[in-house]
Amino acid sequence: MVERGQSETGASGEPTRGSTARRIVLGAQLRRLREAAGLSRSEAGYVIRASDSKLSRLELGRVAFKERDVSDLLITYGVEDAAEREAFLEMVRQANQPGWWRRYNDVMPGWFHDFVGLEESAERIQAYELQFVPGLLQTEEYARSIMTRGRPEHAPADTERRIALRMQRQKILTGVHPTKLWVVIDESVLHRPIGGRRVLREQLNHLLEASRQPNITVQVVPNALSGYAAEGPFMILRFAEPELPDVVYIEHLSGALYLDSQEEIETYSRSIDRLSVDAETPDRSRQLLSKVISEI
């Protein structure tokens, strides 16, 4: 997969988290206030000189907020308490902090920005992969081999920045409140010699060590059961905030799909549950990884 100082990093140097989540939560709260006030999107949009579609995007958290617009909307919705209004405006300021990934705009396709913001806001991520080790668990050399199609001597000029972006994304797995990651990997991934024997061995050792972390679970689907529960790789991003719906992310060659309807989430949740049952247990998966490493 392709890939917050103070506005970008906290005092510890660890990326701050949640600007995308704050924007979505703020939008949802403003929508509830509008509905409680009995106003349509068109009526509320008129107050801030915005179209129906723009207000819809604001309420979905897909565009940045202006403090003046939110202040005007709060007045319109009857929010008069000064402390409550200031809490909303502070949320606007936090939600508008630039994401750390903006430094990588030159190597990120536009459709990937939303994903990185959602990824760093997720409390738990479930992923299925049948071709590569998931990006959040890749080593630099393994990632370089993928990005250069195994020919690093012909690497595109932006390769190192793309690798740096991928390594930066992995910081969500460490720190005080790390994201929980549960990955199910097809057994073929363990045998596909991405980058050659040395690179693959180092990658599998890294995967084995990562699987021992309390917030990371790795399961391997054996070849005999491969290909039944899902047609391709996908991720499910789950959030602690009740205003944030779960999101299924499916990447393809020219973009990505973001699915968030209840029916779609249930379909992919059943799929990842089935994959988890078909796969070796975490302990057995570690044993399998150790066996493959010893044979390389």
N, C-alpha and C positions, 0 to 999 in steps of 0.2 A: 504494500500500500504506500501511496505517496505520503507524502506528508503535507507573562503577564508581567517599572522599575520602581527605586520604589514602584513605578507603574508596571514594570516588567518582572522584577524579582523582589522577594521579601528580604528581610535583613539577613537571613541565613543563606541567601543566594538561590534558594529553591523557588521555582516558578510559583507565583500566586495562582490561586485557582478560583474559577467560578464566574468570570465576567459574562460568559455566554449564558450560564444558568441564571444569573441575576437578571439579565435582560428578559429572558423568557418568563421568569417568575413575576417581574414587574409588569410585563405586558398582561399576564393572566390576572393580576390583581386589579389593574386598570379596567380590564374587560368586566370583571365582577362589579366594580363600582359603577360603571356605565349602565350595566343591566339593572342594578339595584335602583338607579336613578330613573329608569324607564326611558332611556334615550337610545335611538338607533345609531349605528356607526356613522351614517350620513350627518345626523344632527350633531354628534360629538366632533366629527371631522370638520364641520363648518366653523366650530369655535377656534380651531387651530389652523384654519385655512388648508385643510388636508382633504384629499379625496377619500371616498369609502374604502378603496383598495389600500391606500397608504395607512389608514387607521387600522385596517385589518392586519397589515404587516407589523405595525407597532404592537398590537395586542398579541401577536404570535412571537414577538421578540426577534423578528428577522431584520430589523433596522435599528439604528441608534436613536436614542431619545434626546430631545432638547429640553433643558430644564424649564424654559419658559412655556413650552407646550404642555409639559406635565403639570406645571403650576396652574395653567389656565384650565386644564381638564379637571384637576382636583377641585377648583372653585366651582366649575360647572356641575360636578358630581356632588357638591355639598360637603366636601371635607374642609371643615373650618378650624379644627384644632391645630394650633401652630406646631406642636410637637409631632403630630401625626404627619402633617405636611412636610416637615423637615426630614422625617424618616424616609418618606418617598423620594425627596430630592437627593438625599444622600445615596439612596439606592441607584438613582440615575447617574450620579457621579462615579460610583463604583462600576456600574455596568458599562460606562463609556470609557473605562481604562483600556488602552490598546492591548490586545493580546500579544504575548511574547512572540507568537509566530509571525507577527507583522514584519519582523526583521527578515523573514524569508519569503516575502511577497514575490521576489524575482524567480523563485523556483517552485512556487505553489500555484497550481491551477485554482481559479476562483471557487470552483465547487468544493474544494478540499478545506477551505477556511472554516466552514460551519462544522465539519467533522472534527477538526482538531479542537475547536472550542467545546464541542459536546463531549469529546473524549476526555478532556482534562476536567470536565465538570461531573463526569459519571462517578457514581459510588461503586458500581460493579460492572464489569465488562465480560461478556461471554462471547467466545469466538470459535469458529470452525474453519480450519484451513486444510486443503488437500494438495497444495503444490509447494508452498514455502513454509518455513518457520514464521509465525506471525511477526510483523514488524516490531511490536513492543518487546520482543524477546530476541531480536537479531543482534549478532555481533557486527562490528564495523566492517570487517572483511567479507562476511557473508552478504551484508547489504550491498557492499561495493560490487561483489560478483554479480548480484542480481541486476543492479543498475547499469552495469557495463556489459551485460550479456556474456560474462566470462572473459571479456577481453579488456582488462584494465588499461592496457597500453593505448587503447583507443577510446578512453573515457571522455564523455562530453565535458565541457568546461565547468558545468555547474554541479558535477557529481559530488564533490566534497561538501558543498553546502547542502545538498539533498541528504547526504549521510548525516551531517551535523543536525539537521532538522529531525531526522528519525531518532537519533540518540537523545535529543532534547525531549522528544515526546515520551521517552522511556522513564523520565524522572517522576511521572505520576505514580510509578510503582514503588518509589522509595519515599522517605521522609516520615513525618509524624503521623499523618493520616493517609497512608498509601491506598490507591485504588485496588480493589479486589479484582483479580484477573483469573478467569477460568477458560482455558483453551483446550479444544479437542483437535487433535492432529491426525491426519491419515498416516498410516505406517509408511507409505511410499515416501513421505517427506524425509524420513530418517535415512533413506537409501539414495536419495537423489543427490549426486555429487556436485552440488553447487560450489563452484570455486575450487574443486579438487578435494583430495582426501584430507589434507591438513586443515583447510578451511572448514570442511564439514565436521571433522573431529572436534575442532575448537568450538564450533557452533553447538554441537550436541552436548559437549561438556558444559557449556554456558546454560543450555536449556535444562540440563540435569540439575545444576546448582540453583537455577531460578525456581525449579519445581519444589525445592526444599524450603522456600520462603513461605511464611504463614499466610500471606495474601495471594499466593500464586498457586493454582492447581493446573497440572498438565496431565491429560489423558491421551492415549494413543489408540486409534481404532485399528484393529488388526486387519490385514489384507482380506481375510475370509469374510469379514463383515463390511468391507468398504463399499461405498457407493449406493447404499440403500436408503439412508435417512435424509440426504440432502444432495441437491444437484451441483452445488458450488459453494465457495466460501462465503461467509457472512459474519456479521458481528451484531450483538444485541447490547445496547447501552442502557443501563438502568440507573435511575437517579434517586437520591434521598428525598428531594423536594416533592411533595404531592402534586404541585402544579406542573411538574415536568413529566410528560408521558415517556414511556420507554420508546426507544428508537431502534429500528433495524437498519443497519448500514450495509449496502451491497455495492461493491465497486466494480466498474467495468472499464474497458479500454479508454473510453472518451468521457467518463464522468462517474456519477454514483447515484444510487437510489436511496432515499430516506423514507422508510415506511413507519408510520406511527398509528395506524388505525388499530382498534382493538382486535379485529379479526386477523390482521396481518401479524401482530405481535404474538397472538396465541398460536398461529401456524408455525412461526419460527421458534417459539418457546417449546412447542411439542417436538420439533425437530432436534433442538439441542438436547432436550431431555432424552430422546431416543438415542442420539449419538453417545451421550454419557453412559447409557446402559450398555450399548454395544461395545464401547471402548473398554480397554483394560482399566482396572482401578488405578488410582494415582500411584500406589505402591508397586503394582505390577508394571505400570508404565515406566517407572524409574528403573526397575529391573531390566525391562526391554531396552531402554536407552543405554544402560551400562553394557549390556550384551553387544549391542550394535557398535558402541564406541570401541570395545575390545577387539572387534573384528575388522575395524577399519585400518 
